[in-house]
């Protein structure tokens, strides 16, 4: 899908003034725009959600509370104790990633907007944010010197391998998210392209429910699963990084 050319070309070249015209320095305008649209939708949803939570008991209020409770339990069980900052960070990651993954299934966005997580730059940025948060928390718990000493365990010569191991976590969670979302959206796009323009195929897809199954599976189910995996890996890496604090509090 070519997308739409909002505010100019699909790729922005902010560094062209400095003669940096290489593709590496291009910015995908669609990814930026779709990401901000996702953030705007999430911000707008905060107001009705707050009203629902403060209102009378109903199904939506129950689901929101149970969702919050599930992530509280997840953070508590994985880390060993509940800390609001960790809960807020991991839950925010999950909600944002899921919203990005499910963006294209909205009726008015289908065929118009792509998932921001289809762009490797988005998933890599999320991986870096997760990595930096974990390292900062590790430094806060162990101190700067204690954090640095971990890179020399168990021997001094392990320093390069330990550094590579730390950085590998960024590649692991970033490319896993990107690969699964890109692959799923590509399969869905191929399916729609195959039946497009074929009356029998389109009618059969609607009547049989295959169209709905494809969109729900690759949009909602896979989007939810990949967002949860990303959040789970983040909280797991965090628990490993601050494991001494957990042991002390459990003692």
C-alpha positions as semicolon CSV with decimal commas, in nm:
position;residue;x (nm);y (nm);z (nm)
1;X;0,000;0,000;0,000
2;X;0,136;0,335;-0,102
3;X;-0,056;0,518;0,167
4;X;-0,142;0,883;0,134
5;X;0,087;1,179;0,079
6;X;0,004;1,403;0,372
7;X;0,202;1,726;0,393
8;X;0,421;1,626;0,100
9;X;0,618;1,321;-0,002
10;X;0,607;0,983;0,167
11;X;0,968;1,028;0,282
12;X;1,089;1,345;0,446
13;X;1,451;1,452;0,410
14;X;1,519;1,689;0,701
15;X;1,898;1,664;0,656
16;X;1,904;1,741;0,284
17;X;2,020;2,094;0,368
18;X;2,345;1,935;0,486
19;X;2,368;1,726;0,165
20;X;2,273;1,413;0,359
21;X;2,041;1,265;0,099
22;X;2,113;0,899;0,167
23;X;1,813;0,673;0,228
24;X;1,938;0,616;0,584
25;X;1,851;0,975;0,673
26;X;1,500;0,964;0,525
27;X;1,201;0,975;0,758
28;X;0,888;0,782;0,668
29;X;0,616;1,046;0,695
30;X;0,341;0,782;0,708
31;X;0,494;0,617;1,013
32;X;0,521;0,951;1,195
33;X;0,166;1,054;1,105
34;X;0,010;0,716;1,188
35;X;0,196;0,707;1,520
36;X;0,063;1,048;1,620
37;X;-0,287;0,946;1,512
38;X;-0,258;0,642;1,738
39;X;-0,143;0,858;2,028
40;X;-0,429;1,102;1,964
41;X;-0,684;0,818;1,966
42;X;-0,542;0,682;2,293
43;X;-0,553;1,029;2,448
44;X;-0,916;1,076;2,343
45;X;-1,008;0,734;2,487
46;X;-0,873;0,837;2,828
47;X;-1,174;1,060;2,895
48;X;-1,452;0,802;2,843
49;X;-1,244;0,539;3,024
50;X;-1,207;0,769;3,325
51;X;-1,581;0,835;3,319
52;X;-1,655;0,463;3,304
53;X;-1,422;0,384;3,596
54;X;-1,574;0,659;3,812
55;X;-1,927;0,559;3,718
56;X;-2,156;0,276;3,820
57;X;-2,067;-0,089;3,785
58;X;-2,106;-0,224;3,432
59;X;-1,936;-0,463;3,194
60;X;-1,691;-0,208;3,055
61;X;-1,588;-0,094;3,402
62;X;-1,533;-0,456;3,504
63;X;-1,317;-0,527;3,195
64;X;-1,103;-0,216;3,249
65;X;-1,047;-0,298;3,616
66;X;-0,966;-0,661;3,537
67;X;-0,720;-0,552;3,268
68;X;-0,546;-0,322;3,516
69;X;-0,546;-0,591;3,784
70;X;-0,396;-0,843;3,541
71;X;-0,097;-0,621;3,472
72;X;-0,056;-0,540;3,840
73;X;-0,038;-0,912;3,913
74;X;0,198;-0,967;3,619
75;X;0,443;-0,704;3,743
76;X;0,417;-0,821;4,104
77;X;0,471;-1,188;4,027
78;X;0,754;-1,130;3,778
79;X;0,952;-0,875;3,977
80;X;0,857;-0,997;4,323
81;X;0,706;-0,672;4,446
82;X;0,474;-0,406;4,308
83;X;0,615;-0,072;4,202
84;X;0,387;0,170;4,022
85;X;0,660;0,305;3,792
86;X;0,730;-0,041;3,650
87;X;0,359;-0,115;3,616
88;X;0,295;0,215;3,439
89;X;0,588;0,168;3,199
90;X;0,507;-0,190;3,099
91;X;0,132;-0,128;3,070
92;X;0,191;0,183;2,859
93;X;0,416;-0,016;2,627
94;X;0,153;-0,286;2,587
95;X;-0,135;-0,046;2,523
96;X;0,061;0,161;2,272
97;X;0,195;-0,140;2,081
98;X;-0,145;-0,309;2,071
99;X;-0,308;0,012;1,949
100;X;-0,045;0,043;1,674
101;X;-0,089;-0,322;1,576
102;X;-0,469;-0,299;1,562
103;X;-0,483;0,040;1,390
104;X;-0,552;-0,093;1,040
105;X;-0,862;-0,293;1,135
106;X;-1,066;0,016;1,220
107;X;-1,339;0,058;0,956
108;X;-1,230;0,406;0,847
109;X;-0,860;0,319;0,839
110;X;-0,861;-0,008;0,642
111;X;-0,662;0,038;0,323
112;X;-0,579;0,390;0,436
113;X;-0,333;0,351;0,720
114;X;-0,066;0,094;0,801
115;X;0,043;-0,022;1,145
116;X;0,332;0,194;1,270
117;X;0,489;-0,127;1,399
118;X;0,535;-0,242;1,037
119;X;0,824;0,005;1,028
120;X;1,147;-0,135;1,175
121;X;1,230;0,214;1,303
122;X;0,923;0,208;1,530
123;X;0,998;-0,132;1,681
124;X;1,367;-0,047;1,716
125;X;1,278;0,277;1,896
126;X;1,051;0,081;2,132
127;X;1,332;-0,169;2,193
128;X;1,577;0,110;2,272
129;X;1,329;0,277;2,509
130;X;1,274;-0,054;2,688
131;X;1,651;-0,116;2,706
132;X;1,731;0,231;2,843
133;X;1,459;0,206;3,108
134;X;1,590;-0,131;3,225
135;X;1,950;-0,011;3,239
136;X;1,851;0,301;3,432
137;X;1,660;0,095;3,686
138;X;1,956;-0,143;3,717
139;X;2,187;0,151;3,790
140;X;1,936;0,287;4,044
141;X;1,932;-0,047;4,226
142;X;2,296;-0,156;4,208
143;X;2,466;0,182;4,181
144;X;2,685;0,287;3,890
145;X;2,991;0,089;4,000
146;X;2,787;-0,220;4,079
147;X;2,624;-0,196;3,738
148;X;2,959;-0,165;3,561
149;X;3,104;-0,461;3,752
150;X;2,832;-0,687;3,610
151;X;2,990;-0,650;3,266
152;X;3,312;-0,810;3,397
153;X;3,144;-1,118;3,550
154;X;3,265;-1,384;3,585
155;X;3,596;-1,281;3,422
156;X;3,740;-0,960;3,280
157;X;3,764;-1,109;2,931
158;X;3,385;-1,154;2,927
159;X;3,334;-0,778;2,889
160;X;3,278;-0,784;2,508
161;X;3,040;-1,078;2,530
162;X;2,844;-0,920;2,814
163;X;2,808;-0,596;2,618
164;X;2,691;-0,785;2,311
165;X;2,448;-0,982;2,526
166;X;2,297;-0,664;2,665
167;X;2,261;-0,503;2,323
168;X;2,123;-0,824;2,175
169;X;1,808;-0,780;2,383
170;X;1,725;-0,470;2,176
171;X;1,755;-0,664;1,851
172;X;1,563;-0,958;1,994
173;X;1,246;-0,780;2,103
174;X;1,254;-0,522;1,821
175;X;1,293;-0,762;1,530
176;X;1,052;-1,015;1,681
177;X;0,778;-0,752;1,695
178;X;0,860;-0,611;1,352
179;X;0,884;-0,951;1,183
180;X;0,555;-1,083;1,317
181;X;0,353;-0,768;1,249
182;X;0,505;-0,715;0,905
183;X;0,455;-1,080;0,815
184;X;0,095;-1,085;0,936
185;X;0,000;-0,765;0,756
186;X;0,168;-0,889;0,438
187;X;-0,028;-1,216;0,446
188;X;-0,354;-1,027;0,503
189;X;-0,270;-0,786;0,218
190;X;-0,192;-1,074;-0,019
191;X;-0,522;-1,243;0,068
192;X;-0,721;-0,926;0,004
193;X;-0,530;-0,867;-0,320
194;X;-0,613;-1,219;-0,442
195;X;-0,989;-1,184;-0,392
196;X;-1,006;-0,817;-0,495
197;X;-1,207;-0,770;-0,812
198;X;-1,331;-1,130;-0,810
199;X;-1,703;-1,132;-0,732
200;X;-1,714;-1,501;-0,637
201;X;-1,410;-1,468;-0,409
202;X;-1,539;-1,154;-0,239
203;X;-1,890;-1,292;-0,186
204;X;-1,754;-1,624;-0,057
205;X;-1,515;-1,443;0,178
206;X;-1,797;-1,235;0,324
207;X;-2,053;-1,516;0,354
208;X;-1,808;-1,772;0,492
209;X;-1,659;-1,522;0,733
210;X;-1,305;-1,581;0,609
211;X;-1,254;-1,208;0,556
212;X;-1,351;-1,138;0,916
213;X;-1,135;-1,423;1,046
214;X;-0,829;-1,299;0,855
215;X;-0,872;-0,941;0,977
216;X;-0,945;-1,038;1,338
217;X;-0,661;-1,292;1,357
218;X;-0,387;-1,076;1,203
219;X;-0,524;-0,750;1,342
220;X;-0,651;-0,820;1,692
221;X;-0,527;-1,160;1,805
222;X;-0,175;-1,138;1,665
223;X;-0,154;-0,769;1,757
224;X;-0,253;-0,850;2,115
225;X;-0,016;-1,146;2,133
226;X;0,287;-0,956;2,003
227;X;0,218;-0,659;2,232
228;X;0,193;-0,896;2,528
229;X;0,516;-1,076;2,431
230;X;0,699;-0,743;2,407
231;X;0,566;-0,632;2,746
232;X;0,644;-0,972;2,902
233;X;1,002;-0,970;2,773
234;X;1,049;-0,617;2,902
235;X;0,927;-0,703;3,252
236;X;1,137;-1,022;3,250
237;X;1,456;-0,838;3,151
238;X;1,373;-0,578;3,416
239;X;1,329;-0,843;3,686
240;X;1,668;-0,994;3,596
241;X;1,834;-0,651;3,602
242;X;1,707;-0,564;3,951
243;X;1,713;-0,916;4,094
244;X;1,916;-0,820;4,402
245;X;1,643;-0,578;4,508
246;X;1,383;-0,851;4,471
247;X;1,585;-1,095;4,682
248;X;1,634;-0,839;4,959
249;X;1,263;-0,754;4,973
250;X;1,161;-1,121;4,980
251;X;1,409;-1,208;5,255
